[in-house]
Structures are given as structure tokens and as C-alpha cells.
């Protein structure tokens, strides 16, 4: 089944676009591919940050006696 695609317009400073275009040339990729990859990486980082904050709070509440990371991931996925 094909994935639904949405077209999104963003405003980016000219200097950043020039840098992006240099990377596109170096990696033989187009802007859309790099935008998607950047967004995926950003969202992944946000998930890890949320997990780190959540696990730190859980560890503090448990008196620092260790935390079951897999259980925390499951809780965050609900």
C-alpha cells in the first residue's frame, strides 16, 4: 500500500538553503530527502530526550534504586 504524501511549505533563511544545497550535491540527494531525514532525526532525538527525562523522574521517585527501561518505554508508548 503506498504511503500518503503531504506537501509542506517551509521558510528557511537563504544561507541555510545554500548550505543545504551543498550537502545535497555532496550526497547526491534532493532537498526533500534531506528535509525528511532531518525531521526523522529531530523526532528521534525528542523521543530519547523525553525518555531520559521520564526515566530520571522515575528513578528519583524510586529512590534511585534503578529503573526498568523496557517498562518505561512501554509506558511512554501507551
C-alpha positions as CSV (number, residue, x, y, z in Angstrom):
1,X,0.0,0.0,0.0
2,X,1.5,3.4,-1.0
3,X,2.3,5.8,1.8
4,X,0.2,9.0,1.8
5,X,2.4,12.0,1.0
6,X,1.6,15.6,2.1
7,X,3.3,18.6,0.5
8,X,4.5,21.1,3.2
9,X,5.9,24.6,2.6
10,X,8.6,26.0,4.9
11,X,10.5,29.2,5.1
12,X,14.3,28.8,5.5
13,X,17.0,31.5,5.6
14,X,18.9,31.8,2.3
15,X,22.2,30.9,3.9
16,X,20.8,27.7,5.3
17,X,19.4,26.8,1.9
18,X,22.8,27.4,0.3
19,X,24.4,25.1,2.9
20,X,21.6,22.5,2.3
21,X,22.2,22.6,-1.5
22,X,25.9,22.0,-1.0
23,X,25.1,18.9,1.1
24,X,22.6,17.8,-1.5
25,X,25.3,18.0,-4.1
26,X,27.8,16.1,-2.0
27,X,25.4,13.3,-1.0
28,X,23.6,13.2,-4.4
29,X,20.3,13.6,-2.7
30,X,17.5,16.1,-3.2
31,X,16.2,18.7,-0.7
32,X,13.1,16.6,0.1
33,X,15.2,13.6,1.1
34,X,17.4,15.7,3.4
35,X,14.3,17.5,4.9
36,X,12.7,14.1,5.7
37,X,15.9,12.8,7.2
38,X,16.4,15.9,9.3
39,X,12.9,15.7,10.6
40,X,13.2,12.0,11.4
41,X,16.4,12.6,13.3
42,X,14.9,15.5,15.2
43,X,11.8,13.5,16.2
44,X,14.1,10.6,17.3
45,X,16.1,12.9,19.4
46,X,13.0,14.3,21.0
47,X,11.8,10.8,21.9
48,X,15.1,10.0,23.5
49,X,15.1,13.3,25.5
50,X,11.5,12.5,26.7
51,X,12.6,9.0,27.7
52,X,15.6,10.3,29.6
53,X,13.6,12.9,31.4
54,X,10.9,10.4,32.2
55,X,13.3,7.8,33.4
56,X,15.2,10.3,35.6
57,X,12.0,11.3,37.3
58,X,11.0,7.6,37.8
59,X,14.5,6.9,39.2
60,X,14.2,9.8,41.6
61,X,10.8,8.7,42.7
62,X,12.0,5.2,43.3
63,X,14.8,6.5,45.4
64,X,17.5,5.9,42.8
65,X,17.1,2.1,43.1
66,X,17.2,1.5,39.4
67,X,14.6,1.6,36.7
68,X,13.3,-1.0,34.3
69,X,13.9,0.9,31.0
70,X,11.9,-1.5,28.9
71,X,8.9,-0.9,31.2
72,X,9.3,2.8,30.8
73,X,9.4,2.6,27.0
74,X,6.2,0.6,27.2
75,X,4.6,3.2,29.4
76,X,5.6,6.0,27.1
77,X,4.2,4.1,24.1
78,X,0.7,3.9,25.5
